[in-house]
Amino acid sequence: MRRHEAFSEYFTDTFGKRMLDRTYAAVIAKSAPARADALSLFNQAVKGGCSRDLLTCGAGDSIQTAAGWMSRRRCSSILVRDGGGRIIGILTDNDLRQKVIAAGLPAARPVAEIMSTPVIAIPEHALVFEALMAMMQQGIKHIGVSDPTGQIIGVVTNQDVLGVQGQSPLFLIRDIASAAGVPKIAQHAERLPLLVQGLIRAGTPSGQLNQFITTVSDAVLRKVLVLVLKDMEPPPVRFVFMIMGSEGRHEQTLKTDQDNAIVYDDPAAGAAEAVRAYFLTLGDRVCTGLDRCGYRFCHANVMARNPMLCQPLSIWKRRFSDWIHTAEAEDLLYSSIFFDFRGGYGQTALIDELRGHLMESLVGWSGFFRHLTQNALLHKPPLGFFRNFVVESKGEHRNKFDIKRAMLPIVDYARVYALKHGVTETNTLERLHQLMQKEVLPAKDYSEIEQGYGFMMQLRFARQVRAVVEENAPPDNYVNPKELSGLEQRLLKEIFIRIGNLQTRMSFDFTGEP
């Protein structure tokens, strides 16, 4: 018991967190030589690179007046204040091009008619990398910087970020968005491993790496869908391209395949077959395009090209109801990824409706959670009775263990408790954070799990980078514990012990058995 208390203290104090970072850095150093400028982008607080000499105008000022001020100050944006002096919006050079010049809007109109509102902002203590990710995800080139009171104190532009590091990941997103066809998308996507390598060298936390890779995947999906839809008739009804698994959780790594589906509005009477044929064609073309871009076909055929996974909303609702109300444990064995879904492209209102149906259907069905837990308990941490690592005994991965499988108990734990307590988020760490806020998960336990999960994800990235950089091989998830330092091994063993304790608690909560 004392050992676990010490473990908790280790992971929750500042020193422990620093040691995790240092351990990660040591792992990376084995496969990635240091660069002098590696830390320039990601270890800077955004407040150090933002412009604090705010250019502002009133909401009632004319567009021409605001544009004149922007020109004289050589600024690509101007913040907009209301009558009380509060910042309520932003006008950018892109707004001027698209909303005024291209649309033929008179320049005498007030700024309030074309400004972007509210101003998307990040805290001043956030890293430049976080500003980069926010701009990539929102599709914007300017982002506000706020002080602890929420007041806008500055603006960061994409040019500011590019000035910090010339080979910014922004270029990759831009190039994917402007690609003329699937071959060009595939060519751009091939740059991802090297970009990730650079991010890892800079000490980027694993959660941010997951976020970046998922953002790139989302960009590829959107572009492939745009290109495919361009060559087809308009969709006969509303639809959403649904993504699941690691991408659905925003937890993608360099080794990934497809897990997707299509949800569409129930068609009118007599149109079912034609609508179904349309979306099956769409699913096949999109999945084929993604495969050509490096996102390989799912070996289990969990893809939108599978007729079973290309269905109207009513069928999807019925399927989730069946899983919850009538399925046995073995029926749910390969269905857990379906509970990590989100919208990738299209009408996300369909996703919201499906998720609402799911959450309502779960209420009072303890048998479902028992079955889900039974399956989750099949994934044991690779640690033997005598605290030895359990590794493959033969084959290509002899003397290694799968770090992805070692992480699954935490993913499963977060999923089961999130579904039980009405948490709609799909990301594992966000699920855990919301469970802590709901007081389902004690703060100390949350900190332990968060740090342990992050450390394992870091080891996973380190292994994948080594495979690509040193071995010129496809990335994999297999770690040889003998290649880890003594500290790394001890950390992993303590994490695995803690995971075992979490599984004991989950078993007791949902099956009544320790």
Secondary structure, 3 states (H helix, E strand, C coil): CHHHHHHHHHHHCHHHHHHHHHHHHHHHHCCCCCCCCCCCCCCCEHHHCCECCCCEEECCCEHHHHHHHHHHHCCCEEEEECCCCCEEEEEEHHHHHHHHHCCCCCCCCEHHHCCECCCCEEECCCEHHHHHHHHHHHCCCEEEEECCCCCEEEEEEHHHHHHHCCCCCHHHHHHHHCCCCHHHHHHHHCCHHHHHHHHHHCCCCHHHHHHHHHHHHHHHHHHHHHHHHHCCCCCCCCEEEEECHHHHCCCCCCCCECCEEEEECCCCCCCHHHHHHHHHHHHHHHHHHHHHCCCECCCCCCCCCCHHHEEEHHHHHHHHHHHHHCCCHHHHCCCHHHHHCEEEEECHHHHHHHHHHHHHHHCCCHHHHHHHHHHHCCCCCCECCCCCECCECCCCCECCEEHHHHHHHHHHHHHHHHHHCCCCCCCHHHHHHHHHHCCCCCHHHHHHHHHHHHHHHHHHHHHHHHHHHCCCCCCCCEECHHHCCHHHHHHHHHHHHHHHHHHHHHHHHHHCCC
